[in-house]
Amino acid sequence: MQTKSPANAGLFLCASRVEFRSKKRMKRWLLVGIVLMSTPVLAETDPLLGCPGARKWSERNEAAAKAAALAAVPPTDPERRRLLRDMAERDREVRERAFGDGRKPTQGLLDQAAAVDRHNSAVLRSWLDAGQLPTDAAVGADGMSAVWLLAQHADADPVLQAKLLEHYGAVPDFGGIEGRRYAMLVDRVLRAQGKPQRYGSQFTQADADSPIEMAPVENPQRLDELRAEVGLMPIDDCRCVMNNLRMR
C-alpha cells in the first residue's frame, strides 16, 4: 500500500494542485500532470501543524471515508476495475520514474509519460463514444478514483476532459467520483481554458522560494459554500495547510 508523506497528505486533504508560474517550470508541471501523491513536495513538519480547523476537518473526513468503505458493495465489473487500476498504476509509475525524489526528467521519460497518457485517454474516449463510461457500481470507488486520475492527466485532449466533466457532472454523485476530485478536474479544465477556477483547488507558485497562492476564482464570496458542496475544506484552512508546504 502506498503511503503519503506529510506534505502529500496535506495536498490530498486540500485536494489541491500547485503550478509554477515561470513558463519553463509551468510547462514541466502541466505536461506531466502532477497531482496529489505524484507532486514533488517536501515538508519539514506535519502540514496540519498550526491549522486546527484543517485538522478537525480531516478527522471528520477520515471517519466518513471509513464508514463509506465499510458500506461499499462488490463492483459488478471486476475485470474493468482491474484494467483501470492497472492503467492508473502505470500512470503513477511513469511519473515516479520521471519525477521521483524531485529529479529533473529526461526527454525520454517525458515521452514515456506522454505515451501513457495518450493510451489511457484513448481508452477513456472509446468508452465515452460507446456510451460505456464506468460507474461506481461497476468498478468501485478505487476504479472511479482511477478514472479521475486518468482524466486529470488527459491535458493533451481538453475536449475529452470537457466531455468527461459534462457526463459525470450530469449524473448523481458525479457517477461515483469523489466530489473534491471532481472539483479539481473542473478547476483544471477551467484554468486550461483561460478562465477563473470555481472551487479554489488550483494554486500557483512563482518559484521554489515564493509563497503558494490560490489562482483566481469565479466567485470569491461564495467560495466556501461551493467548496462545502463538493466536500472540500474551507479555503482558509486549506491556505494554512498550503503555507506549511515547501515546494522543491
Protein Blocks (a to p, Z undefined) as FASTA:
>chain_A
ZZddfklmmmmmnopadddfbfklmmmmmmnopahjlpccddfbdfkgoplklmmmmmmm
mmmmmmmmmmpccdfblmlmmmmmmmmmmmmmmmmmmmgghiacdfklmmmmmmmmmmmm
mmmmmmmmnopaccfklnojmlmmmmmmmmmmmmmlmmlmmmmmmmmmmpghhhopafkl
mmmmmmmmmmmnopacfkopaccdfblmbccdddddfblmlmmmmmmmnopacfklmmmm
mmmpccZZ
